[in-house]
Amino acid sequence: MQLGWKLGRHPRLAIELEGIFSDDDALAIVNRRAEFYKENSKHGERFAEVFKLSDFKTRV
């Protein structure tokens, strides 16, 4: 599973989460990241700009 990439003038590679995830685990991870984004982003800030590598270290 990879999260947090962006394209454009300042591209950023996705962060790859270690492991193999079930469908339910993958959806839980995406939902948690979406909630984190909603709570911590500023207006107009891209998804990849909100997260640091350490934000992706925990599993479901």
C-alpha positions in Angstrom: 0.0 0.0 0.0 1.3 3.4 -0.9 0.0 6.8 0.3 0.9 10.4 0.2 2.3 11.0 -3.3 1.8 14.1 -5.5 2.7 15.2 -9.0 3.4 18.7 -10.3 6.2 21.3 -9.9 7.4 19.7 -6.6 6.6 16.0 -6.9 6.8 13.7 -3.9 7.1 9.9 -4.0 4.5 7.9 -2.1 5.3 6.3 1.2 5.1 2.6 1.1 3.6 0.9 4.1 5.3 -2.4 5.0 3.2 -5.5 5.0 0.3 -7.1 3.3 -3.1 -5.8 4.2 -6.6 -7.3 4.0 -9.3 -5.3 2.2 -10.7 -4.3 5.6 -7.3 -3.2 7.0 -6.6 -1.2 3.8 -9.9 0.6 4.1 -9.3 1.3 7.8 -5.9 2.8 7.0 -7.3 5.0 4.2 -10.1 6.2 6.5 -7.8 7.0 9.3 -5.5 9.0 7.0 -8.5 10.8 5.5 -9.7 11.8 9.0 -6.2 12.9 9.9 -6.1 15.0 6.8 -9.5 16.6 7.6 -8.4 17.5 11.1 -4.9 18.7 10.3 -4.9 20.3 6.9 -5.1 24.0 6.1 -7.3 25.3 3.4 -6.0 24.2 0.0 -3.2 22.1 1.4 -2.4 18.9 -0.5 -2.8 15.5 1.1 0.9 14.7 0.7 1.9 18.0 2.4 0.1 17.2 5.6 1.9 14.0 6.4 5.4 13.2 7.6 7.0 9.8 7.2 6.4 9.1 10.9 2.6 9.5 10.4 2.6 6.4 8.3 4.6 4.1 10.7 1.6 2.7 12.6 -0.6 -0.1 11.2 -4.3 -0.2 11.5 
